[in-house]
Amino acid sequence: MIPPKDGRPRIIAVTTDLAITGAKRVLVDGALGIDRARFDPHVLLLSPTRDDDPLRRELEAGAVPVHHVHVRSRLHVRGVRALARWLDAEARPDVRHTHSARAAAVARLVLWRRRHASDRPRVVVHFHGTVSSRALRPKHRLLDRMLVPCTDLVLAPSSHAAARGCRAHAFHGVSTRVVANGVDLARLATPPRTAVEVRASWGVPADARVVLLLGRWGPAKGQDVVLDALPAILAHPEPVRLVFVAPEGGGAYRTRLERKIAATALRRFVTLAGRATDTASCYAAADVVVMPSRDEPFGLVAVEAMAAGRPLVVARAGGLSEVCGSDGVLWVEPGDADGTARAILTALAEGPAARSARTAALRRRAERFALPRYLAQLERAYDDVLAGRAARDALGAGAESGVGRKRPSTSVPAGATRAS
């Protein structure tokens, strides 16, 4: 049972599950980090999640209650009804802060009959920028348009993501605020494991240089691009190992790449490390971090790598230009395996002075995304919707959060990936 309300506004962060993605990291950091003297944070999961899930344990260790109501799809009638009963009878939130497309739909759908009531709970839709093929189905696009009156504020991590939300989820005319994701810089500065320990767990030789790609499997993340670049990267005079740190899943795309690795000499130079929650130690064990993304609405990995002071090779895709700026990053074009190989070789060959200068520039950039700045803007968003003053912000409002003002294309890529 949820304890009675104590006068603090109750915030329910709603998502599907706690699979480790950038969006879920943002949800957890927000729920744990907001001022408990002013807000009462809770997390609601719409899909079953194991009690020993790492992010669930992190929330519960931080005294953030985690709840579950099973709603398997946007139009799961029984689940939506159960959710409505739970929210009205037990949870009674003041703000429903959603972090996935399914969560955004059902959290607003249960308010449909009260959409014009002045005393209904406020709804903040956090659109992290990833659009699934399912979300583009006509019935779901129609549902998005229908639910606009139940939406008080849309948050997006970059102007690129905000523009995409307008196109994909009918957010035109809805109060929209660009709030860049925040990163715990202290966590990245003091990894719990040493580089030697992490490399040993990966089975990487002590004398090898490590190229790290951290992110879920999928064409949007570009694991295939780095694999195509690997033969050229191996021309580096020192031993090189390519390490993929990625959660489970990936479907046919992952299966195809794993077969390619197993069937060729690449298997001697590639490590598939699986899921990891201790990303700080992963960055500490890397010589170069690569993001060959074809699409990246924000790029939390880029911020983390910059904060960790790792040389960063990044494809100029999506919101990465807003996030990374122009200093310190080695830029390549999306899908360009040859260019990616050249940039990685440049990073591996840098001397101590050049590497030190690059590291300093990257860490300065990362300071723009310090977690306290994100939390302050999140609390301001809650204050505004509770007070009924969530006035529409221009897409250029990202200047406040350290994100550039450029408004990129609103197109959804052909290789749209699973919504987080």
TORDOLUM-678170 format. One record per residue (C-alpha): residue in one letter; x, y, z. Coordinates in Angstrom, 1 decimal. Layout:
REM TORDOLUM-678170
+------+--------+--------+--------+
: rest :      X :      Y :      Z :
+------+--------+--------+--------+
:    A :      X :      Y :      Z :
...
+------+--------+--------+--------+
REM end
This chain:
REM TORDOLUM-678170
+------+--------+--------+--------+
: rest :      X :      Y :      Z :
+------+--------+--------+--------+
:    M :    0.0 :    0.0 :    0.0 :
:    I :    1.1 :    3.5 :   -0.7 :
:    P :    1.3 :    5.7 :    2.4 :
:    P :   -1.1 :    8.7 :    2.7 :
:    K :   -0.1 :   11.9 :    1.1 :
:    D :    1.8 :   14.3 :    3.4 :
:    G :    1.4 :   17.6 :    1.7 :
:    R :    4.2 :   17.2 :   -0.7 :
:    P :    3.2 :   17.0 :   -4.4 :
:    R :    3.4 :   13.3 :   -5.4 :
:    I :    5.3 :   12.6 :   -8.6 :
:    I :    4.8 :    9.3 :  -10.4 :
:    A :    7.4 :    8.6 :  -13.0 :
:    V :    5.8 :    6.1 :  -15.4 :
:    T :    7.7 :    3.8 :  -17.8 :
:    T :    7.4 :    0.4 :  -19.3 :
:    D :   10.4 :   -1.4 :  -17.6 :
:    L :   13.9 :   -0.7 :  -16.4 :
:    A :   15.9 :   -2.0 :  -19.3 :
:    I :   19.1 :   -0.1 :  -19.2 :
:    T :   18.9 :    2.7 :  -21.7 :
:    G :   19.7 :    6.5 :  -21.5 :
:    A :   16.0 :    7.2 :  -20.9 :
:    K :   15.8 :    4.9 :  -17.9 :
:    R :   19.0 :    6.3 :  -16.5 :
:    V :   17.4 :    9.8 :  -16.7 :
:    L :   14.2 :    8.5 :  -15.0 :
:    V :   16.2 :    7.0 :  -12.1 :
:    D :   18.4 :   10.0 :  -11.6 :
:    G :   15.4 :   12.3 :  -11.6 :
:    A :   13.4 :   10.2 :   -9.1 :
:    L :   16.4 :    9.8 :   -6.8 :
:    G :   17.7 :   13.4 :   -7.1 :
:    I :   14.7 :   15.7 :   -6.8 :
:    D :   14.3 :   17.5 :   -3.4 :
:    R :   12.5 :   15.1 :   -1.1 :
:    A :   11.5 :   18.0 :    1.2 :
:    R :    9.4 :   19.4 :   -1.6 :
:    F :    8.4 :   16.3 :   -3.7 :
:    D :    7.3 :   12.7 :   -3.0 :
:    P :    8.7 :   10.6 :   -5.9 :
:    H :    7.5 :    7.2 :   -7.0 :
:    V :    8.1 :    5.0 :  -10.0 :
:    L :    5.4 :    3.0 :  -11.8 :
:    L :    6.3 :    0.1 :  -14.2 :
:    L :    3.8 :   -1.1 :  -16.8 :
:    S :    5.7 :   -4.4 :  -17.5 :
:    P :    6.9 :   -7.0 :  -15.0 :
:    T :   10.4 :   -6.2 :  -13.7 :
:    R :   12.5 :   -8.5 :  -11.5 :
:    D :   13.1 :   -7.6 :   -7.9 :
:    D :   16.9 :   -7.9 :   -8.5 :
:    D :   16.9 :   -5.6 :  -11.5 :
:    P :   19.9 :   -3.3 :  -11.0 :
:    L :   18.0 :    0.0 :  -11.6 :
:    R :   15.1 :   -1.2 :   -9.4 :
:    R :   17.5 :   -2.0 :   -6.6 :
:    E :   19.0 :    1.4 :   -7.0 :
:    L :   15.6 :    3.1 :   -6.7 :
:    E :   14.6 :    1.1 :   -3.7 :
:    A :   18.0 :    1.6 :   -2.0 :
:    G :   17.3 :    5.4 :   -2.4 :
:    A :   13.9 :    5.0 :   -0.8 :
:    V :   11.9 :    5.6 :   -4.0 :
:    P :    8.9 :    3.2 :   -4.0 :
:    V :    8.6 :    1.1 :   -7.2 :
:    H :    5.1 :   -0.1 :   -8.2 :
:    H :    3.7 :   -2.3 :  -11.0 :
:    V :    0.4 :   -2.3 :  -12.9 :
:    H :    0.5 :   -4.5 :  -16.0 :
:    V :   -0.6 :   -2.6 :  -19.1 :
:    R :    0.8 :   -4.5 :  -22.1 :
:    S :   -0.1 :   -2.0 :  -24.8 :
:    R :   -1.7 :    1.4 :  -25.4 :
:    L :   -5.1 :   -0.2 :  -26.1 :
:    H :   -5.0 :   -3.0 :  -23.5 :
:    V :   -8.5 :   -2.3 :  -22.1 :
:    R :   -8.2 :   -4.4 :  -18.9 :
:    G :   -4.8 :   -3.0 :  -18.1 :
:    V :   -5.9 :    0.6 :  -18.7 :
:    R :   -8.9 :    0.1 :  -16.4 :
:    A :   -6.7 :   -1.4 :  -13.7 :
:    L :   -4.3 :    1.5 :  -14.0 :
:    A :   -7.1 :    4.0 :  -13.7 :
:    R :   -8.3 :    2.3 :  -10.5 :
:    W :   -4.8 :    2.2 :   -9.0 :
:    L :   -4.0 :    5.8 :   -9.8 :
:    D :   -7.3 :    7.1 :   -8.5 :
:    A :   -7.7 :    4.9 :   -5.4 :
:    E :   -4.1 :    4.3 :   -4.2 :
:    A :   -1.5 :    6.5 :   -5.9 :
:    R :   -3.4 :    9.7 :   -6.3 :
:    P :   -0.4 :   11.5 :   -8.0 :
:    D :   -0.3 :   15.2 :   -8.5 :
:    V :    2.0 :   14.8 :  -11.5 :
:    R :    2.3 :   11.9 :  -13.9 :
:    H :    5.7 :   12.1 :  -15.6 :
:    T :    5.9 :    9.6 :  -18.4 :
:    H :    9.1 :    8.2 :  -20.0 :
:    S :    8.0 :    6.0 :  -22.8 :
:    A :    5.5 :    6.1 :  -25.7 :
:    R :    3.2 :    3.4 :  -24.0 :
:    A :    3.4 :    5.2 :  -20.7 :
:    A :    2.6 :    8.5 :  -22.3 :
:    A :   -0.5 :    7.1 :  -24.0 :
:    V :   -2.0 :    5.2 :  -21.1 :
:    A :   -1.3 :    7.8 :  -18.4 :
:    R :   -3.2 :   10.4 :  -20.5 :
:    L :   -5.9 :    8.0 :  -21.7 :
:    V :   -7.1 :    7.3 :  -18.2 :
:    L :   -7.6 :   11.1 :  -17.8 :
:    W :   -9.6 :   11.5 :  -21.0 :
:    R :  -12.9 :   12.0 :  -19.3 :
:    R :  -11.4 :   14.6 :  -17.0 :
:    R :   -9.3 :   16.3 :  -19.7 :
:    H :  -10.9 :   19.7 :  -19.1 :
:    A :  -11.1 :   19.5 :  -15.3 :
:    S :   -9.0 :   22.1 :  -13.5 :
:    D :   -8.3 :   19.7 :  -10.6 :
:    R :   -7.0 :   16.7 :  -12.7 :
:    P :   -3.5 :   15.5 :  -12.2 :
:    R :   -0.9 :   17.2 :  -14.3 :
:    V :    0.9 :   15.2 :  -17.1 :
:    V :    4.5 :   15.8 :  -18.1 :
:    V :    5.5 :   13.7 :  -21.2 :
:    H :    9.2 :   13.2 :  -21.4 :
:    F :    9.9 :   12.4 :  -25.0 :
:    H :   13.5 :   11.1 :  -25.2 :
:    G :   13.5 :   11.2 :  -29.0 :
:    T :   13.4 :    7.5 :  -30.0 :
:    V :   10.4 :    6.6 :  -32.2 :
:    S :    9.4 :    3.0 :  -32.8 :
:    S :    7.7 :    1.7 :  -35.9 :
:    R :    4.7 :    0.8 :  -33.7 :
:    A :    4.3 :    4.4 :  -32.6 :
:    L :    3.9 :    5.4 :  -36.3 :
:    R :    0.9 :    3.1 :  -36.9 :
:    P :   -2.2 :    5.2 :  -37.9 :
:    K :   -4.2 :    4.1 :  -34.8 :
:    H :   -1.4 :    5.2 :  -32.5 :
:    R :   -0.9 :    8.5 :  -34.3 :
:    L :   -4.6 :    9.1 :  -34.0 :
:    L :   -4.5 :    8.4 :  -30.3 :
:    D :   -1.6 :   10.8 :  -29.9 :
:    R :   -3.6 :   13.6 :  -31.5 :
:    M :   -6.7 :   12.8 :  -29.4 :
:    L :   -4.7 :   12.9 :  -26.1 :
:    V :   -3.1 :   16.4 :  -26.7 :
:    P :   -5.7 :   18.0 :  -24.3 :
:    C :   -4.4 :   15.7 :  -21.5 :
:    T :   -0.8 :   16.9 :  -22.0 :
:    D :    0.4 :   19.8 :  -19.8 :
:    L :    4.1 :   19.9 :  -20.7 :
:    V :    6.5 :   18.0 :  -23.0 :
:    L :   10.1 :   17.7 :  -22.1 :
:    A :   12.8 :   16.8 :  -24.7 :
:    P :   16.6 :   16.5 :  -24.2 :
:    S :   17.5 :   18.4 :  -27.4 :
:    S :   15.9 :   20.6 :  -30.0 :
:    H :   16.3 :   17.8 :  -32.4 :
:    A :   14.2 :   15.5 :  -30.2 :
:    A :   11.6 :   18.2 :  -29.6 :
:    A :   11.2 :   18.8 :  -33.3 :
:    R :   10.8 :   15.0 :  -33.9 :
:    G :    8.2 :   14.8 :  -31.1 :
:    C :    6.1 :   17.4 :  -32.9 :
:    R :    6.2 :   15.3 :  -36.1 :
:    A :    5.9 :   11.8 :  -34.6 :
:    H :    3.6 :   12.3 :  -31.6 :
:    A :    1.5 :   15.3 :  -32.4 :
:    F :    3.1 :   17.7 :  -29.9 :
:    H :    2.4 :   20.7 :  -32.1 :
:    G :    0.8 :   23.4 :  -29.9 :
:    V :    1.7 :   21.6 :  -26.6 :
:    S :    3.9 :   23.5 :  -24.1 :
:    T :    7.4 :   22.2 :  -24.9 :
:    R :   10.6 :   22.7 :  -23.0 :
:    V :   14.1 :   21.5 :  -24.0 :
:    V :   15.9 :   20.2 :  -20.9 :
:    A :   19.2 :   18.5 :  -21.5 :
:    N :   19.8 :   15.2 :  -19.7 :
:    G :   22.0 :   15.4 :  -16.7 :
:    V :   25.0 :   13.2 :  -15.7 :
:    D :   26.5 :   12.5 :  -12.3 :
:    L :   30.0 :   13.9 :  -13.0 :
:    A :   31.3 :   12.7 :   -9.6 :
:    R :   30.3 :    9.1 :  -10.4 :
:    L :   32.2 :    9.2 :  -13.6 :
:    A :   35.3 :   10.7 :  -12.0 :
:    T :   35.6 :    8.0 :   -9.4 :
:    P :   34.8 :    4.6 :  -11.0 :
:    P :   34.3 :    1.7 :   -8.5 :
:    R :   36.6 :   -0.7 :  -10.4 :
:    T :   40.0 :   -0.2 :  -11.9 :
:    A :   40.8 :   -0.4 :  -15.6 :
:    V :   42.8 :   -3.5 :  -15.0 :
:    E :   39.9 :   -5.2 :  -13.3 :
:    V :   37.4 :   -4.3 :  -16.1 :
:    R :   39.8 :   -5.4 :  -18.8 :
:    A :   40.4 :   -8.7 :  -17.1 :
:    S :   36.6 :   -9.2 :  -16.9 :
:    W :   36.4 :   -8.6 :  -20.6 :
:    G :   39.3 :  -11.0 :  -21.3 :
:    V :   41.3 :   -8.2 :  -22.9 :
:    P :   45.1 :   -8.5 :  -22.9 :
:    A :   46.9 :   -6.0 :  -20.7 :
:    D :   48.9 :   -4.5 :  -23.6 :
:    A :   45.9 :   -4.0 :  -25.9 :
:    R :   44.3 :   -0.7 :  -26.7 :
:    V :   40.5 :   -0.8 :  -26.1 :
:    V :   37.9 :    0.8 :  -28.4 :
:    L :   34.6 :    0.9 :  -26.6 :
:    L :   31.1 :    1.1 :  -28.0 :
:    L :   28.4 :    1.3 :  -25.3 :
:    G :   24.8 :    1.2 :  -26.2 :
:    R :   21.9 :   -1.0 :  -27.1 :
:    W :   22.1 :   -3.2 :  -30.2 :
:    G :   20.5 :   -1.7 :  -33.3 :
:    P :   21.2 :   -0.1 :  -36.7 :
:    A :   20.7 :    3.3 :  -35.1 :
:    K :   23.7 :    2.7 :  -32.9 :
:    G :   25.9 :    1.5 :  -35.8 :
:    Q :   27.7 :   -1.5 :  -34.4 :
:    D :   28.0 :   -2.7 :  -38.0 :
:    V :   29.9 :    0.4 :  -39.0 :
:    V :   32.7 :   -0.2 :  -36.4 :
:    L :   32.9 :   -3.9 :  -37.4 :
:    D :   33.4 :   -2.8 :  -41.0 :
:    A :   36.1 :   -0.4 :  -39.8 :
:    L :   37.9 :   -2.9 :  -37.6 :
:    P :   40.3 :   -4.4 :  -40.3 :
:    A :   41.7 :   -0.9 :  -40.9 :
:    I :   41.9 :   -0.1 :  -37.2 :
:    L :   44.0 :   -3.2 :  -36.7 :
:    A :   46.7 :   -1.6 :  -38.7 :
:    H :   47.6 :    0.3 :  -35.4 :
:    P :   51.0 :   -0.8 :  -34.3 :
:    E :   49.8 :   -1.9 :  -30.9 :
:    P :   47.2 :   -4.7 :  -30.3 :
:    V :   43.6 :   -3.4 :  -30.4 :
:    R :   40.4 :   -4.9 :  -29.0 :
:    L :   36.9 :   -3.7 :  -29.9 :
:    V :   34.5 :   -4.1 :  -26.9 :
:    F :   30.7 :   -3.9 :  -27.3 :
:    V :   28.9 :   -3.2 :  -24.0 :
:    A :   25.2 :   -3.6 :  -24.8 :
:    P :   22.0 :   -4.9 :  -23.1 :
:    E :   20.2 :   -8.0 :  -24.2 :
:    G :   18.0 :   -7.9 :  -27.3 :
:    G :   18.9 :   -6.6 :  -30.7 :
:    G :   17.0 :   -9.3 :  -32.7 :
:    A :   18.0 :  -10.2 :  -36.2 :
:    Y :   20.5 :   -7.3 :  -36.4 :
:    R :   22.5 :   -8.6 :  -33.4 :
:    T :   22.3 :  -12.2 :  -34.7 :
:    R :   23.7 :  -11.2 :  -38.1 :
:    L :   26.6 :   -9.3 :  -36.6 :
:    E :   27.4 :  -12.1 :  -34.1 :
:    R :   27.5 :  -14.6 :  -36.9 :
:    K :   29.8 :  -12.4 :  -38.9 :
:    I :   32.1 :  -12.1 :  -35.9 :
:    A :   32.1 :  -15.9 :  -35.2 :
:    A :   32.7 :  -16.8 :  -38.8 :
:    T :   35.7 :  -14.6 :  -39.5 :
:    A :   39.0 :  -13.6 :  -37.9 :
:    L :   37.2 :  -10.7 :  -36.2 :
:    R :   36.4 :  -13.0 :  -33.3 :
:    R :   39.9 :  -12.7 :  -32.1 :
:    F :   39.6 :   -8.9 :  -31.7 :
:    V :   36.0 :   -8.4 :  -30.5 :
:    T :   34.5 :   -8.8 :  -27.1 :
:    L :   30.7 :   -8.9 :  -26.5 :
:    A :   30.5 :   -7.8 :  -22.9 :
:    G :   26.7 :   -7.7 :  -22.5 :
:    R :   24.8 :   -5.5 :  -20.1 :
:    A :   26.6 :   -3.2 :  -17.6 :
:    T :   25.4 :   -0.8 :  -15.0 :
:    D :   28.9 :    0.3 :  -14.0 :
:    T :   29.5 :    2.5 :  -17.0 :
:    A :   32.0 :    4.7 :  -15.2 :
:    S :   34.4 :    1.7 :  -14.9 :
:    C :   33.8 :    0.8 :  -18.6 :
:    Y :   34.9 :    4.2 :  -19.7 :
:    A :   38.0 :    4.1 :  -17.4 :
:    A :   39.0 :    0.9 :  -19.2 :
:    A :   38.7 :    2.4 :  -22.7 :
:    D :   41.3 :    4.1 :  -24.7 :
:    V :   38.7 :    5.5 :  -27.2 :
:    V :   34.9 :    5.6 :  -27.1 :
:    V :   33.1 :    5.5 :  -30.4 :
:    M :   29.6 :    6.5 :  -31.3 :
:    P :   29.0 :    5.6 :  -35.0 :
:    S :   25.3 :    6.3 :  -34.6 :
:    R :   22.9 :    6.8 :  -37.5 :
:    D :   20.4 :    8.4 :  -35.2 :
:    E :   20.9 :    9.8 :  -31.7 :
:    P :   18.3 :   12.1 :  -30.2 :
:    F :   20.6 :   13.2 :  -27.4 :
:    G :   23.5 :   10.9 :  -26.7 :
:    L :   24.0 :   10.3 :  -23.0 :
:    V :   27.0 :    8.0 :  -23.7 :
:    A :   28.7 :   11.0 :  -25.4 :
:    V :   28.3 :   13.1 :  -22.2 :
:    E :   29.5 :   10.3 :  -20.0 :
:    A :   32.5 :    9.7 :  -22.2 :
:    M :   33.4 :   13.4 :  -22.2 :
:    A :   33.0 :   13.6 :  -18.4 :
:    A :   35.3 :   10.6 :  -18.1 :
:    G :   37.8 :   12.3 :  -20.3 :
:    R :   37.9 :    9.6 :  -23.0 :
:    P :   38.8 :   10.5 :  -26.6 :
:    L :   35.4 :   10.4 :  -28.4 :
:    V :   34.8 :    9.5 :  -32.0 :
:    V :   31.2 :   10.6 :  -32.9 :
:    A :   29.0 :   10.5 :  -36.0 :
:    R :   27.4 :   13.8 :  -36.9 :
:    A :   23.8 :   12.5 :  -36.4 :
:    G :   20.7 :   13.7 :  -34.6 :
:    G :   21.3 :   15.8 :  -31.5 :
:    L :   25.0 :   14.9 :  -31.1 :
:    S :   26.1 :   18.2 :  -32.7 :
:    E :   24.1 :   20.1 :  -30.0 :
:    V :   25.5 :   18.0 :  -27.2 :
:    C :   29.1 :   17.6 :  -28.1 :
:    G :   29.9 :   21.1 :  -29.5 :
:    S :   33.0 :   21.6 :  -31.7 :
:    D :   36.0 :   21.2 :  -29.3 :
:    G :   37.7 :   17.9 :  -28.6 :
:    V :   35.4 :   15.5 :  -30.5 :
:    L :   36.6 :   13.6 :  -33.5 :
:    W :   33.6 :   13.8 :  -36.0 :
:    V :   32.7 :   11.4 :  -38.7 :
:    E :   29.8 :   11.0 :  -41.0 :
:    P :   27.1 :    8.4 :  -40.2 :
:    G :   27.7 :    5.0 :  -41.9 :
:    D :   31.3 :    6.0 :  -42.9 :
:    A :   33.4 :    3.0 :  -41.9 :
:    D :   36.6 :    4.3 :  -43.5 :
:    G :   36.2 :    7.7 :  -41.8 :
:    T :   35.5 :    6.0 :  -38.5 :
:    A :   38.6 :    3.9 :  -38.8 :
:    R :   40.8 :    7.0 :  -39.6 :
:    A :   39.4 :    8.9 :  -36.6 :
:    I :   39.9 :    6.0 :  -34.2 :
:    L :   43.5 :    5.6 :  -35.4 :
:    T :   44.1 :    9.3 :  -34.9 :
:    A :   42.9 :    9.1 :  -31.3 :
:    L :   45.0 :    6.0 :  -30.6 :
:    A :   48.1 :    7.7 :  -32.1 :
:    E :   47.9 :   10.9 :  -30.1 :
:    G :   50.7 :   11.8 :  -27.8 :
:    P :   50.3 :   12.7 :  -24.1 :
:    A :   50.1 :   16.5 :  -24.7 :
:    A :   47.5 :   16.3 :  -27.4 :
:    R :   45.5 :   13.8 :  -25.5 :
:    S :   45.6 :   15.9 :  -22.3 :
:    A :   44.4 :   19.0 :  -24.2 :
:    R :   41.5 :   16.9 :  -25.8 :
:    T :   40.6 :   15.5 :  -22.4 :
:    A :   40.4 :   18.9 :  -20.8 :
:    A :   38.2 :   20.3 :  -23.6 :
:    L :   35.8 :   17.3 :  -23.3 :
:    R :   35.5 :   17.6 :  -19.6 :
:    R :   34.7 :   21.3 :  -19.9 :
:    R :   31.9 :   20.5 :  -22.3 :
:    A :   30.5 :   17.8 :  -20.0 :
:    E :   30.2 :   20.3 :  -17.2 :
:    R :   27.2 :   21.8 :  -19.0 :
:    F :   25.3 :   18.6 :  -18.3 :
:    A :   26.0 :   18.3 :  -14.6 :
:    L :   23.1 :   16.4 :  -12.9 :
:    P :   22.2 :   19.3 :  -10.5 :
:    R :   21.4 :   21.5 :  -13.5 :
:    Y :   19.0 :   18.9 :  -14.9 :
:    L :   17.4 :   18.4 :  -11.5 :
:    A :   16.8 :   22.1 :  -11.0 :
:    Q :   15.1 :   22.4 :  -14.3 :
:    L :   13.0 :   19.3 :  -13.6 :
:    E :   11.8 :   20.7 :  -10.3 :
:    R :   11.0 :   24.0 :  -12.1 :
:    A :    9.0 :   22.1 :  -14.6 :
:    Y :    7.0 :   20.4 :  -11.8 :
:    D :    6.4 :   23.7 :  -10.1 :
:    D :    5.2 :   25.2 :  -13.3 :
:    V :    2.7 :   22.5 :  -14.2 :
:    L :    1.4 :   22.4 :  -10.7 :
:    A :    0.9 :   26.1 :  -10.7 :
:    G :   -0.7 :   26.0 :  -14.2 :
:    R :    2.0 :   28.2 :  -15.7 :
:    A :    3.7 :   25.8 :  -18.2 :
:    A :    3.7 :   28.4 :  -20.9 :
:    R :    5.1 :   27.3 :  -24.3 :
:    D :    8.8 :   27.6 :  -24.6 :
:    A :   10.5 :   28.0 :  -28.0 :
:    L :   12.6 :   25.1 :  -29.2 :
:    G :   15.6 :   27.3 :  -28.7 :
:    A :   15.1 :   27.2 :  -24.9 :
:    G :   17.9 :   24.7 :  -24.9 :
:    A :   20.3 :   27.6 :  -24.4 :
:    E :   19.4 :   27.4 :  -20.7 :
:    S :   20.4 :   23.8 :  -20.5 :
:    G :   23.6 :   24.1 :  -22.5 :
:    V :   22.2 :   22.8 :  -25.7 :
:    G :   22.5 :   24.7 :  -29.0 :
:    R :   19.7 :   26.6 :  -30.7 :
:    K :   19.9 :   24.9 :  -34.0 :
:    R :   16.6 :   23.2 :  -35.0 :
:    P :   17.4 :   20.1 :  -37.0 :
:    S :   15.3 :   18.1 :  -39.4 :
:    T :   12.1 :   16.5 :  -37.9 :
:    S :   12.4 :   13.4 :  -40.0 :
:    V :   12.2 :   10.0 :  -38.5 :
:    P :   15.0 :    7.7 :  -39.8 :
:    A :   14.1 :    4.7 :  -41.9 :
:    G :   15.8 :    2.5 :  -39.2 :
:    A :   13.6 :    3.8 :  -36.4 :
:    T :   14.4 :    1.9 :  -33.2 :
:    R :   12.4 :    0.5 :  -30.4 :
:    A :   11.1 :    3.2 :  -28.1 :
:    S :   12.8 :    3.3 :  -24.7 :
+------+--------+--------+--------+
REM end
